[in-house]
Amino acid sequence: MPSITVVDRDGSEQAIEAKSGHKVMEIIRDAGMNIEAACGGCCACATCHVYVDGDWFGKLANADEEELDMLDLAMDVQDTSRLSCQLEMSDDLDGLRVELAPA
């Protein structure tokens, strides 16, 4: 089964099993990590904002206009910022590494 590594806001890392077809936000939330995801994955907020490791960023599908609009409202946006509710896990992303953005 694929996995992702999540760096929490305190700098601790956790490897999490990740089912293909699930959103990265759901995987992080279901693992009990501190991600708000207030809109439940509808791309209507930016509380699931993550920084994608640079080695992985180019392997992701491009953000659509709706996601980019939400990122414009987020704090502390970086070049590798994405909304984890818009990232669908696949076998190709086995080993993906993300960091939770500041709350």
HURAUR-V7869 format. One record per helix or strand of 2 or more residues. SS is the DSSP state (H for helix, E for strand). FROM is the first residue (numbers start at 1). TO is the last residue. If there is no record, write none. Layout:
# HURAUR-V7869
ss=SS from=FROM to=TO
ss=SS from=FROM to=TO
This chain:
# HURAUR-V7869
ss=E from=3 to=7
ss=E from=13 to=17
ss=H from=24 to=30
ss=E from=49 to=52
ss=H from=54 to=57
ss=H from=65 to=73
ss=E from=81 to=83
ss=H from=84 to=86
ss=H from=91 to=93
ss=E from=96 to=100
